[in-house]
Every structure is written in C-alpha cells, then in structure tokens.
C-alpha cells in the first residue's frame, strides 16, 4: 500500500482534493477487499480528511460573513441562476 500523507499534509490540501481522496477511501472501504489493519488505517485517514474538509467549509463561511459585513448594501438572498 502506498504511503499516505501525514495529517500536516492533509492540512495543505484544497477542498476539492480532500473530497476526492475521501471519496476514494469510501470506495475502497465499501469494496470490502482490504485487510482489517489496512481498513482501519484508511478509516483513520478518512476521518482526518473529513475534519480537514469541514474546517475548509467553516473557513469559507467565515470569509463570506466578513465580506458581507464589510459591504453595507450586500444582503443574503437565494441564488437565482440566469435563465
């Protein structure tokens, strides 16, 4: 099995990469082909990735809130796609 990046490396991944790696781990675990110890290692890695992804989402939300607070005229509204 290939060596996985450390938790610090997880902190450096962007959200899309984190999500793609998490989806890959889910697929591996669902296949049932991993030995118990390998499955536990992948599960642990998945938890780290999920936490990193959640942190990225929270950071993005905070940035949006800050930007909205700086703009007095900006209001939250539902997204309306161009038709």
PyMOL Python script that loads the backbone (N, CA, C, O; Angstrom):
from pymol import cmd

cmd.read_pdbstr("""\
ATOM      1  N   UNK A   1       0.845  -1.176   0.000  1.00  0.00           N
ATOM      2  CA  UNK A   1       0.000   0.000   0.000  1.00  0.00           C
ATOM      3  C   UNK A   1       0.888   1.236   0.000  1.00  0.00           C
ATOM      4  O   UNK A   1       1.900   1.277   0.700  1.00  0.00           O
ATOM      5  N   UNK A   2       0.515   2.239  -0.779  1.00  0.00           N
ATOM      6  CA  UNK A   2       1.297   3.463  -0.880  1.00  0.00           C
ATOM      7  C   UNK A   2       1.228   4.232   0.434  1.00  0.00           C
ATOM      8  O   UNK A   2       0.219   4.208   1.140  1.00  0.00           O
ATOM      9  N   UNK A   3       2.311   4.905   0.738  1.00  0.00           N
ATOM     10  CA  UNK A   3       2.362   5.700   1.962  1.00  0.00           C
ATOM     11  C   UNK A   3       1.450   6.908   1.825  1.00  0.00           C
ATOM     12  O   UNK A   3       1.495   7.619   0.821  1.00  0.00           O
ATOM     13  N   UNK A   4       0.637   7.134   2.820  1.00  0.00           N
ATOM     14  CA  UNK A   4      -0.313   8.243   2.818  1.00  0.00           C
ATOM     15  C   UNK A   4       0.355   9.484   3.391  1.00  0.00           C
ATOM     16  O   UNK A   4       1.242   9.375   4.238  1.00  0.00           O
ATOM     17  N   UNK A   5      -0.065  10.669   2.936  1.00  0.00           N
ATOM     18  CA  UNK A   5       0.477  11.902   3.505  1.00  0.00           C
ATOM     19  C   UNK A   5       0.131  12.012   4.984  1.00  0.00           C
ATOM     20  O   UNK A   5      -0.864  11.451   5.442  1.00  0.00           O
ATOM     21  N   UNK A   6       0.955  12.735   5.720  1.00  0.00           N
ATOM     22  CA  UNK A   6       0.702  12.935   7.143  1.00  0.00           C
ATOM     23  C   UNK A   6      -0.469  13.886   7.338  1.00  0.00           C
ATOM     24  O   UNK A   6      -0.965  14.490   6.387  1.00  0.00           O
ATOM     25  N   UNK A   7      -0.901  14.008   8.592  1.00  0.00           N
ATOM     26  CA  UNK A   7      -2.006  14.923   8.887  1.00  0.00           C
ATOM     27  C   UNK A   7      -1.652  16.344   8.475  1.00  0.00           C
ATOM     28  O   UNK A   7      -2.513  17.083   7.999  1.00  0.00           O
ATOM     29  N   UNK A   8      -0.384  16.737   8.654  1.00  0.00           N
ATOM     30  CA  UNK A   8       0.030  18.074   8.233  1.00  0.00           C
ATOM     31  C   UNK A   8      -0.150  18.242   6.737  1.00  0.00           C
ATOM     32  O   UNK A   8      -0.519  19.323   6.277  1.00  0.00           O
ATOM     33  N   UNK A   9       0.104  17.188   5.968  1.00  0.00           N
ATOM     34  CA  UNK A   9      -0.113  17.249   4.524  1.00  0.00           C
ATOM     35  C   UNK A   9      -1.603  17.391   4.232  1.00  0.00           C
ATOM     36  O   UNK A   9      -1.981  18.055   3.267  1.00  0.00           O
ATOM     37  N   UNK A  10      -2.446  16.783   5.045  1.00  0.00           N
ATOM     38  CA  UNK A  10      -3.895  16.915   4.897  1.00  0.00           C
ATOM     39  C   UNK A  10      -4.301  18.376   5.039  1.00  0.00           C
ATOM     40  O   UNK A  10      -5.193  18.844   4.332  1.00  0.00           O
ATOM     41  N   UNK A  11      -3.659  19.090   5.939  1.00  0.00           N
ATOM     42  CA  UNK A  11      -3.969  20.500   6.157  1.00  0.00           C
ATOM     43  C   UNK A  11      -3.637  21.354   4.937  1.00  0.00           C
ATOM     44  O   UNK A  11      -4.183  22.446   4.784  1.00  0.00           O
ATOM     45  N   UNK A  12      -2.752  20.874   4.072  1.00  0.00           N
ATOM     46  CA  UNK A  12      -2.328  21.639   2.904  1.00  0.00           C
ATOM     47  C   UNK A  12      -3.201  21.391   1.676  1.00  0.00           C
ATOM     48  O   UNK A  12      -3.093  22.124   0.693  1.00  0.00           O
ATOM     49  N   UNK A  13      -4.060  20.376   1.710  1.00  0.00           N
ATOM     50  CA  UNK A  13      -4.881  20.034   0.553  1.00  0.00           C
ATOM     51  C   UNK A  13      -6.026  21.020   0.384  1.00  0.00           C
ATOM     52  O   UNK A  13      -6.579  21.516   1.366  1.00  0.00           O
ATOM     53  N   UNK A  14      -6.382  21.303  -0.875  1.00  0.00           N
ATOM     54  CA  UNK A  14      -7.556  22.131  -1.101  1.00  0.00           C
ATOM     55  C   UNK A  14      -8.812  21.279  -0.917  1.00  0.00           C
ATOM     56  O   UNK A  14      -8.732  20.053  -0.830  1.00  0.00           O
ATOM     57  N   UNK A  15      -9.963  21.933  -0.859  1.00  0.00           N
ATOM     58  CA  UNK A  15     -11.211  21.239  -0.556  1.00  0.00           C
ATOM     59  C   UNK A  15     -11.526  20.153  -1.579  1.00  0.00           C
ATOM     60  O   UNK A  15     -11.924  19.048  -1.209  1.00  0.00           O
ATOM     61  N   UNK A  16     -11.350  20.460  -2.860  1.00  0.00           N
ATOM     62  CA  UNK A  16     -11.693  19.506  -3.911  1.00  0.00           C
ATOM     63  C   UNK A  16     -10.823  18.257  -3.844  1.00  0.00           C
ATOM     64  O   UNK A  16     -11.318  17.145  -4.029  1.00  0.00           O
ATOM     65  N   UNK A  17      -9.525  18.433  -3.579  1.00  0.00           N
ATOM     66  CA  UNK A  17      -8.619  17.292  -3.447  1.00  0.00           C
ATOM     67  C   UNK A  17      -8.980  16.469  -2.220  1.00  0.00           C
ATOM     68  O   UNK A  17      -8.976  15.239  -2.265  1.00  0.00           O
ATOM     69  N   UNK A  18      -9.289  17.149  -1.131  1.00  0.00           N
ATOM     70  CA  UNK A  18      -9.699  16.469   0.096  1.00  0.00           C
ATOM     71  C   UNK A  18     -10.935  15.613  -0.157  1.00  0.00           C
ATOM     72  O   UNK A  18     -10.990  14.455   0.257  1.00  0.00           O
ATOM     73  N   UNK A  19     -11.917  16.182  -0.832  1.00  0.00           N
ATOM     74  CA  UNK A  19     -13.150  15.463  -1.123  1.00  0.00           C
ATOM     75  C   UNK A  19     -12.897  14.267  -2.040  1.00  0.00           C
ATOM     76  O   UNK A  19     -13.459  13.193  -1.825  1.00  0.00           O
ATOM     77  N   UNK A  20     -12.060  14.445  -3.055  1.00  0.00           N
ATOM     78  CA  UNK A  20     -11.751  13.347  -3.977  1.00  0.00           C
ATOM     79  C   UNK A  20     -11.057  12.202  -3.247  1.00  0.00           C
ATOM     80  O   UNK A  20     -11.369  11.035  -3.483  1.00  0.00           O
ATOM     81  N   UNK A  21     -10.119  12.528  -2.365  1.00  0.00           N
ATOM     82  CA  UNK A  21      -9.432  11.482  -1.606  1.00  0.00           C
ATOM     83  C   UNK A  21     -10.390  10.780  -0.651  1.00  0.00           C
ATOM     84  O   UNK A  21     -10.316   9.564  -0.473  1.00  0.00           O
ATOM     85  N   UNK A  22     -11.273  11.532  -0.048  1.00  0.00           N
ATOM     86  CA  UNK A  22     -12.257  10.946   0.858  1.00  0.00           C
ATOM     87  C   UNK A  22     -13.182   9.997   0.106  1.00  0.00           C
ATOM     88  O   UNK A  22     -13.487   8.911   0.599  1.00  0.00           O
ATOM     89  N   UNK A  23     -13.628  10.392  -1.074  1.00  0.00           N
ATOM     90  CA  UNK A  23     -14.480   9.526  -1.892  1.00  0.00           C
ATOM     91  C   UNK A  23     -13.750   8.248  -2.288  1.00  0.00           C
ATOM     92  O   UNK A  23     -14.352   7.175  -2.321  1.00  0.00           O
ATOM     93  N   UNK A  24     -12.465   8.355  -2.585  1.00  0.00           N
ATOM     94  CA  UNK A  24     -11.669   7.180  -2.932  1.00  0.00           C
ATOM     95  C   UNK A  24     -11.578   6.209  -1.755  1.00  0.00           C
ATOM     96  O   UNK A  24     -11.689   4.996  -1.931  1.00  0.00           O
ATOM     97  N   UNK A  25     -11.380   6.747  -0.569  1.00  0.00           N
ATOM     98  CA  UNK A  25     -11.304   5.910   0.630  1.00  0.00           C
ATOM     99  C   UNK A  25     -12.635   5.222   0.884  1.00  0.00           C
ATOM    100  O   UNK A  25     -12.666   4.036   1.214  1.00  0.00           O
ATOM    101  N   UNK A  26     -13.723   5.943   0.737  1.00  0.00           N
ATOM    102  CA  UNK A  26     -15.050   5.346   0.925  1.00  0.00           C
ATOM    103  C   UNK A  26     -15.237   4.185  -0.041  1.00  0.00           C
ATOM    104  O   UNK A  26     -15.734   3.126   0.341  1.00  0.00           O
ATOM    105  N   UNK A  27     -14.838   4.385  -1.289  1.00  0.00           N
ATOM    106  CA  UNK A  27     -14.963   3.320  -2.294  1.00  0.00           C
ATOM    107  C   UNK A  27     -14.140   2.096  -1.890  1.00  0.00           C
ATOM    108  O   UNK A  27     -14.618   0.966  -1.987  1.00  0.00           O
ATOM    109  N   UNK A  28     -12.902   2.321  -1.437  1.00  0.00           N
ATOM    110  CA  UNK A  28     -12.044   1.213  -1.006  1.00  0.00           C
ATOM    111  C   UNK A  28     -12.665   0.457   0.167  1.00  0.00           C
ATOM    112  O   UNK A  28     -12.684  -0.774   0.183  1.00  0.00           O
ATOM    113  N   UNK A  29     -13.168   1.199   1.140  1.00  0.00           N
ATOM    114  CA  UNK A  29     -13.750   0.557   2.317  1.00  0.00           C
ATOM    115  C   UNK A  29     -15.022  -0.209   1.964  1.00  0.00           C
ATOM    116  O   UNK A  29     -15.267  -1.293   2.493  1.00  0.00           O
ATOM    117  N   UNK A  30     -15.827   0.358   1.068  1.00  0.00           N
ATOM    118  CA  UNK A  30     -17.063  -0.314   0.671  1.00  0.00           C
ATOM    119  C   UNK A  30     -16.804  -1.569  -0.146  1.00  0.00           C
ATOM    120  O   UNK A  30     -17.643  -2.470  -0.177  1.00  0.00           O
ATOM    121  N   UNK A  31     -15.656  -1.640  -0.809  1.00  0.00           N
ATOM    122  CA  UNK A  31     -15.353  -2.818  -1.625  1.00  0.00           C
ATOM    123  C   UNK A  31     -15.156  -4.055  -0.758  1.00  0.00           C
ATOM    124  O   UNK A  31     -15.405  -5.174  -1.205  1.00  0.00           O
ATOM    125  N   UNK A  32     -14.711  -3.858   0.476  1.00  0.00           N
ATOM    126  CA  UNK A  32     -14.507  -4.979   1.378  1.00  0.00           C
ATOM    127  C   UNK A  32     -13.268  -5.794   1.079  1.00  0.00           C
ATOM    128  O   UNK A  32     -13.100  -6.880   1.632  1.00  0.00           O
ATOM    129  N   UNK A  33     -12.392  -5.296   0.214  1.00  0.00           N
ATOM    130  CA  UNK A  33     -11.203  -6.045  -0.186  1.00  0.00           C
ATOM    131  C   UNK A  33      -9.986  -5.780   0.689  1.00  0.00           C
ATOM    132  O   UNK A  33      -8.958  -6.434   0.514  1.00  0.00           O
ATOM    133  N   UNK A  34     -10.070  -4.853   1.611  1.00  0.00           N
ATOM    134  CA  UNK A  34      -8.924  -4.503   2.442  1.00  0.00           C
ATOM    135  C   UNK A  34      -8.838  -5.414   3.666  1.00  0.00           C
ATOM    136  O   UNK A  34      -9.850  -5.847   4.219  1.00  0.00           O
ATOM    137  N   UNK A  35      -7.603  -5.688   4.068  1.00  0.00           N
ATOM    138  CA  UNK A  35      -7.378  -6.392   5.328  1.00  0.00           C
ATOM    139  C   UNK A  35      -7.812  -5.469   6.466  1.00  0.00           C
ATOM    140  O   UNK A  35      -7.871  -4.252   6.293  1.00  0.00           O
ATOM    141  N   UNK A  36      -8.109  -6.039   7.610  1.00  0.00           N
ATOM    142  CA  UNK A  36      -8.618  -5.261   8.736  1.00  0.00           C
ATOM    143  C   UNK A  36      -7.704  -4.095   9.086  1.00  0.00           C
ATOM    144  O   UNK A  36      -8.172  -2.966   9.233  1.00  0.00           O
ATOM    145  N   UNK A  37      -6.414  -4.352   9.220  1.00  0.00           N
ATOM    146  CA  UNK A  37      -5.480  -3.287   9.602  1.00  0.00           C
ATOM    147  C   UNK A  37      -5.432  -2.185   8.543  1.00  0.00           C
ATOM    148  O   UNK A  37      -5.390  -1.001   8.878  1.00  0.00           O
ATOM    149  N   UNK A  38      -5.439  -2.572   7.276  1.00  0.00           N
ATOM    150  CA  UNK A  38      -5.445  -1.582   6.192  1.00  0.00           C
ATOM    151  C   UNK A  38      -6.748  -0.783   6.199  1.00  0.00           C
ATOM    152  O   UNK A  38      -6.742   0.425   5.963  1.00  0.00           O
ATOM    153  N   UNK A  39      -7.853  -1.456   6.468  1.00  0.00           N
ATOM    154  CA  UNK A  39      -9.147  -0.775   6.525  1.00  0.00           C
ATOM    155  C   UNK A  39      -9.163   0.241   7.666  1.00  0.00           C
ATOM    156  O   UNK A  39      -9.691   1.342   7.511  1.00  0.00           O
ATOM    157  N   UNK A  40      -8.591  -0.120   8.801  1.00  0.00           N
ATOM    158  CA  UNK A  40      -8.526   0.811   9.929  1.00  0.00           C
ATOM    159  C   UNK A  40      -7.666   2.028   9.603  1.00  0.00           C
ATOM    160  O   UNK A  40      -8.009   3.153   9.967  1.00  0.00           O
ATOM    161  N   UNK A  41      -6.549   1.799   8.918  1.00  0.00           N
ATOM    162  CA  UNK A  41      -5.687   2.917   8.519  1.00  0.00           C
ATOM    163  C   UNK A  41      -6.422   3.840   7.547  1.00  0.00           C
ATOM    164  O   UNK A  41      -6.334   5.062   7.664  1.00  0.00           O
ATOM    165  N   UNK A  42      -7.133   3.265   6.605  1.00  0.00           N
ATOM    166  CA  UNK A  42      -7.892   4.066   5.644  1.00  0.00           C
ATOM    167  C   UNK A  42      -9.023   4.819   6.341  1.00  0.00           C
ATOM    168  O   UNK A  42      -9.299   5.975   6.020  1.00  0.00           O
ATOM    169  N   UNK A  43      -9.672   4.159   7.293  1.00  0.00           N
ATOM    170  CA  UNK A  43     -10.736   4.821   8.051  1.00  0.00           C
ATOM    171  C   UNK A  43     -10.177   6.020   8.811  1.00  0.00           C
ATOM    172  O   UNK A  43     -10.776   7.096   8.816  1.00  0.00           O
ATOM    173  N   UNK A  44      -9.030   5.827   9.448  1.00  0.00           N
ATOM    174  CA  UNK A  44      -8.392   6.919  10.184  1.00  0.00           C
ATOM    175  C   UNK A  44      -8.048   8.074   9.236  1.00  0.00           C
ATOM    176  O   UNK A  44      -8.275   9.239   9.561  1.00  0.00           O
ATOM    177  N   UNK A  45      -7.512   7.749   8.091  1.00  0.00           N
ATOM    178  CA  UNK A  45      -7.190   8.772   7.088  1.00  0.00           C
ATOM    179  C   UNK A  45      -8.474   9.492   6.639  1.00  0.00           C
ATOM    180  O   UNK A  45      -8.480  10.709   6.458  1.00  0.00           O
ATOM    181  N   UNK A  46      -9.539   8.737   6.466  1.00  0.00           N
ATOM    182  CA  UNK A  46     -10.814   9.328   6.079  1.00  0.00           C
ATOM    183  C   UNK A  46     -11.330  10.310   7.114  1.00  0.00           C
ATOM    184  O   UNK A  46     -11.861  11.365   6.765  1.00  0.00           O
ATOM    185  N   UNK A  47     -11.178   9.971   8.379  1.00  0.00           N
ATOM    186  CA  UNK A  47     -11.590  10.878   9.459  1.00  0.00           C
ATOM    187  C   UNK A  47     -10.783  12.171   9.389  1.00  0.00           C
ATOM    188  O   UNK A  47     -11.337  13.261   9.534  1.00  0.00           O
ATOM    189  N   UNK A  48      -9.475  12.049   9.167  1.00  0.00           N
ATOM    190  CA  UNK A  48      -8.624  13.237   9.050  1.00  0.00           C
ATOM    191  C   UNK A  48      -9.063  14.105   7.874  1.00  0.00           C
ATOM    192  O   UNK A  48      -9.131  15.329   7.989  1.00  0.00           O
ATOM    193  N   UNK A  49      -9.360  13.470   6.750  1.00  0.00           N
ATOM    194  CA  UNK A  49      -9.797  14.209   5.569  1.00  0.00           C
ATOM    195  C   UNK A  49     -11.146  14.884   5.801  1.00  0.00           C
ATOM    196  O   UNK A  49     -11.349  16.028   5.394  1.00  0.00           O
ATOM    197  N   UNK A  50     -12.063  14.180   6.451  1.00  0.00           N
ATOM    198  CA  UNK A  50     -13.380  14.755   6.737  1.00  0.00           C
ATOM    199  C   UNK A  50     -13.243  15.978   7.640  1.00  0.00           C
ATOM    200  O   UNK A  50     -13.914  16.988   7.427  1.00  0.00           O
ATOM    201  N   UNK A  51     -12.384  15.891   8.638  1.00  0.00           N
ATOM    202  CA  UNK A  51     -12.166  17.027   9.533  1.00  0.00           C
ATOM    203  C   UNK A  51     -11.541  18.199   8.781  1.00  0.00           C
ATOM    204  O   UNK A  51     -11.916  19.351   8.996  1.00  0.00           O
ATOM    205  N   UNK A  52     -10.589  17.901   7.900  1.00  0.00           N
ATOM    206  CA  UNK A  52      -9.952  18.960   7.109  1.00  0.00           C
ATOM    207  C   UNK A  52     -10.970  19.621   6.181  1.00  0.00           C
ATOM    208  O   UNK A  52     -10.970  20.843   6.030  1.00  0.00           O
ATOM    209  N   UNK A  53     -11.829  18.826   5.563  1.00  0.00           N
ATOM    210  CA  UNK A  53     -12.860  19.371   4.687  1.00  0.00           C
ATOM    211  C   UNK A  53     -13.838  20.243   5.445  1.00  0.00           C
ATOM    212  O   UNK A  53     -14.220  21.311   4.966  1.00  0.00           O
ATOM    213  N   UNK A  54     -14.243  19.803   6.611  1.00  0.00           N
ATOM    214  CA  UNK A  54     -15.157  20.588   7.450  1.00  0.00           C
ATOM    215  C   UNK A  54     -14.516  21.916   7.839  1.00  0.00           C
ATOM    216  O   UNK A  54     -15.177  22.955   7.849  1.00  0.00           O
ATOM    217  N   UNK A  55     -13.241  21.873   8.155  1.00  0.00           N
ATOM    218  CA  UNK A  55     -12.532  23.098   8.516  1.00  0.00           C
ATOM    219  C   UNK A  55     -12.492  24.063   7.330  1.00  0.00           C
ATOM    220  O   UNK A  55     -12.688  25.266   7.507  1.00  0.00           O
ATOM    221  N   UNK A  56     -12.241  23.550   6.129  1.00  0.00           N
ATOM    222  CA  UNK A  56     -12.221  24.403   4.928  1.00  0.00           C
ATOM    223  C   UNK A  56     -13.590  25.068   4.707  1.00  0.00           C
ATOM    224  O   UNK A  56     -13.668  26.250   4.376  1.00  0.00           O
ATOM    225  N   UNK A  57     -14.657  24.296   4.894  1.00  0.00           N
ATOM    226  CA  UNK A  57     -16.001  24.852   4.726  1.00  0.00           C
ATOM    227  C   UNK A  57     -16.282  25.947   5.755  1.00  0.00           C
ATOM    228  O   UNK A  57     -16.863  26.981   5.423  1.00  0.00           O
ATOM    229  N   UNK A  58     -15.877  25.722   6.984  1.00  0.00           N
ATOM    230  CA  UNK A  58     -16.073  26.733   8.028  1.00  0.00           C
ATOM    231  C   UNK A  58     -15.279  27.998   7.724  1.00  0.00           C
ATOM    232  O   UNK A  58     -15.766  29.107   7.943  1.00  0.00           O
ATOM    233  N   UNK A  59     -14.056  27.834   7.220  1.00  0.00           N
ATOM    234  CA  UNK A  59     -13.247  28.993   6.860  1.00  0.00           C
ATOM    235  C   UNK A  59     -13.897  29.780   5.723  1.00  0.00           C
ATOM    236  O   UNK A  59     -13.909  31.011   5.742  1.00  0.00           O
ATOM    237  N   UNK A  60     -14.429  29.075   4.747  1.00  0.00           N
ATOM    238  CA  UNK A  60     -15.096  29.741   3.629  1.00  0.00           C
ATOM    239  C   UNK A  60     -16.320  30.509   4.122  1.00  0.00           C
ATOM    240  O   UNK A  60     -16.561  31.639   3.698  1.00  0.00           O
ATOM    241  N   UNK A  61     -17.085  29.897   5.011  1.00  0.00           N
ATOM    242  CA  UNK A  61     -18.266  30.565   5.564  1.00  0.00           C
ATOM    243  C   UNK A  61     -17.874  31.828   6.329  1.00  0.00           C
ATOM    244  O   UNK A  61     -18.538  32.858   6.216  1.00  0.00           O
ATOM    245  N   UNK A  62     -16.801  31.747   7.102  1.00  0.00           N
ATOM    246  CA  UNK A  62     -16.341  32.918   7.844  1.00  0.00           C
ATOM    247  C   UNK A  62     -15.906  34.036   6.902  1.00  0.00           C
ATOM    248  O   UNK A  62     -16.194  35.207   7.148  1.00  0.00           O
ATOM    249  N   UNK A  63     -15.213  33.674   5.827  1.00  0.00           N
ATOM    250  CA  UNK A  63     -14.785  34.680   4.852  1.00  0.00           C
ATOM    251  C   UNK A  63     -15.991  35.363   4.218  1.00  0.00           C
ATOM    252  O   UNK A  63     -15.993  36.580   4.028  1.00  0.00           O
ATOM    253  N   UNK A  64     -17.009  34.583   3.895  1.00  0.00           N
ATOM    254  CA  UNK A  64     -18.224  35.152   3.302  1.00  0.00           C
ATOM    255  C   UNK A  64     -18.889  36.113   4.278  1.00  0.00           C
ATOM    256  O   UNK A  64     -19.299  37.209   3.895  1.00  0.00           O
ATOM    257  N   UNK A  65     -18.993  35.701   5.542  1.00  0.00           N
ATOM    258  CA  UNK A  65     -19.609  36.567   6.550  1.00  0.00           C
ATOM    259  C   UNK A  65     -18.831  37.874   6.703  1.00  0.00           C
ATOM    260  O   UNK A  65     -19.434  38.940   6.830  1.00  0.00           O
ATOM    261  N   UNK A  66     -17.516  37.802   6.691  1.00  0.00           N
ATOM    262  CA  UNK A  66     -16.689  39.006   6.802  1.00  0.00           C
ATOM    263  C   UNK A  66     -16.916  39.917   5.605  1.00  0.00           C
ATOM    264  O   UNK A  66     -17.065  41.129   5.759  1.00  0.00           O
ATOM    265  N   UNK A  67     -16.943  39.335   4.420  1.00  0.00           N
ATOM    266  CA  UNK A  67     -17.168  40.139   3.213  1.00  0.00           C
ATOM    267  C   UNK A  67     -18.537  40.806   3.233  1.00  0.00           C
ATOM    268  O   UNK A  67     -18.677  41.963   2.837  1.00  0.00           O
ATOM    269  N   UNK A  68     -19.538  40.078   3.692  1.00  0.00           N
ATOM    270  CA  UNK A  68     -20.879  40.651   3.758  1.00  0.00           C
ATOM    271  C   UNK A  68     -20.966  41.763   4.796  1.00  0.00           C
ATOM    272  O   UNK A  68     -21.665  42.755   4.589  1.00  0.00           O
ATOM    273  N   UNK A  69     -20.268  41.603   5.897  1.00  0.00           N
ATOM    274  CA  UNK A  69     -20.278  42.636   6.934  1.00  0.00           C
ATOM    275  C   UNK A  69     -19.585  43.905   6.456  1.00  0.00           C
ATOM    276  O   UNK A  69     -19.954  45.006   6.864  1.00  0.00           O
ATOM    277  N   UNK A  70     -18.583  43.758   5.594  1.00  0.00           N
ATOM    278  CA  UNK A  70     -17.858  44.919   5.074  1.00  0.00           C
ATOM    279  C   UNK A  70     -18.681  45.695   4.058  1.00  0.00           C
ATOM    280  O   UNK A  70     -18.466  46.890   3.856  1.00  0.00           O
ATOM    281  N   UNK A  71     -19.604  45.024   3.432  1.00  0.00           N
ATOM    282  CA  UNK A  71     -20.427  45.675   2.418  1.00  0.00           C
ATOM    283  C   UNK A  71     -21.797  45.976   3.014  1.00  0.00           C
ATOM    284  O   UNK A  71     -22.590  45.064   3.245  1.00  0.00           O
ATOM    285  N   UNK A  72     -22.067  47.222   3.258  1.00  0.00           N
ATOM    286  CA  UNK A  72     -23.329  47.599   3.899  1.00  0.00           C
ATOM    287  C   UNK A  72     -24.543  47.282   3.039  1.00  0.00           C
ATOM    288  O   UNK A  72     -25.623  47.013   3.564  1.00  0.00           O
ATOM    289  N   UNK A  73     -24.375  47.312   1.735  1.00  0.00           N
ATOM    290  CA  UNK A  73     -25.527  47.107   0.856  1.00  0.00           C
ATOM    291  C   UNK A  73     -25.757  45.644   0.504  1.00  0.00           C
ATOM    292  O   UNK A  73     -26.784  45.312  -0.088  1.00  0.00           O
ATOM    293  N   UNK A  74     -24.838  44.776   0.850  1.00  0.00           N
ATOM    294  CA  UNK A  74     -24.980  43.364   0.487  1.00  0.00           C
ATOM    295  C   UNK A  74     -25.937  42.663   1.443  1.00  0.00           C
ATOM    296  O   UNK A  74     -25.867  42.845   2.659  1.00  0.00           O
ATOM    297  N   UNK A  75     -26.826  41.865   0.879  1.00  0.00           N
ATOM    298  CA  UNK A  75     -27.756  41.075   1.673  1.00  0.00           C
ATOM    299  C   UNK A  75     -27.725  39.640   1.178  1.00  0.00           C
ATOM    300  O   UNK A  75     -27.474  39.387  -0.001  1.00  0.00           O
ATOM    301  N   UNK A  76     -27.976  38.715   2.069  1.00  0.00           N
ATOM    302  CA  UNK A  76     -28.088  37.319   1.667  1.00  0.00           C
ATOM    303  C   UNK A  76     -29.392  37.127   0.918  1.00  0.00           C
ATOM    304  O   UNK A  76     -30.440  37.606   1.350  1.00  0.00           O
ATOM    305  N   UNK A  77     -29.328  36.434  -0.193  1.00  0.00           N
ATOM    306  CA  UNK A  77     -30.538  36.129  -0.953  1.00  0.00           C
ATOM    307  C   UNK A  77     -30.364  34.776  -1.622  1.00  0.00           C
ATOM    308  O   UNK A  77     -29.246  34.278  -1.752  1.00  0.00           O
ATOM    309  N   UNK A  78     -31.465  34.190  -2.041  1.00  0.00           N
ATOM    310  CA  UNK A  78     -31.413  32.903  -2.717  1.00  0.00           C
ATOM    311  C   UNK A  78     -30.727  33.061  -4.062  1.00  0.00           C
ATOM    312  O   UNK A  78     -30.858  34.087  -4.729  1.00  0.00           O
ATOM    313  N   UNK A  79     -30.002  32.035  -4.445  1.00  0.00           N
ATOM    314  CA  UNK A  79     -29.322  32.024  -5.732  1.00  0.00           C
ATOM    315  C   UNK A  79     -30.347  31.929  -6.847  1.00  0.00           C
ATOM    316  O   UNK A  79     -31.234  31.076  -6.809  1.00  0.00           O
ATOM    317  N   UNK A  80     -30.228  32.794  -7.832  1.00  0.00           N
ATOM    318  CA  UNK A  80     -31.129  32.803  -8.981  1.00  0.00           C
ATOM    319  C   UNK A  80     -30.294  32.607 -10.242  1.00  0.00           C
ATOM    320  O   UNK A  80     -29.686  33.562 -10.727  1.00  0.00           O
ATOM    321  N   UNK A  81     -30.251  31.397 -10.779  1.00  0.00           N
ATOM    322  CA  UNK A  81     -29.442  31.172 -11.983  1.00  0.00           C
ATOM    323  C   UNK A  81     -30.013  31.942 -13.169  1.00  0.00           C
ATOM    324  O   UNK A  81     -31.220  32.170 -13.263  1.00  0.00           O
ATOM    325  N   UNK A  82     -29.126  32.334 -14.063  1.00  0.00           N
ATOM    326  CA  UNK A  82     -29.568  33.019 -15.284  1.00  0.00           C
ATOM    327  C   UNK A  82     -30.315  32.042 -16.160  1.00  0.00           C
ATOM    328  O   UNK A  82     -29.854  30.923 -16.384  1.00  0.00           O
ATOM    329  N   UNK A  83     -31.450  32.451 -16.650  1.00  0.00           N
ATOM    330  CA  UNK A  83     -32.257  31.570 -17.494  1.00  0.00           C
ATOM    331  C   UNK A  83     -32.119  31.959 -18.937  1.00  0.00           C
ATOM    332  O   UNK A  83     -32.725  31.332 -19.806  1.00  0.00           O
TER     333      UNK A  83
END
""", "prot")
cmd.dss("prot")
cmd.show_as("cartoon", "prot")
cmd.util.cbc("prot")
cmd.orient("prot")
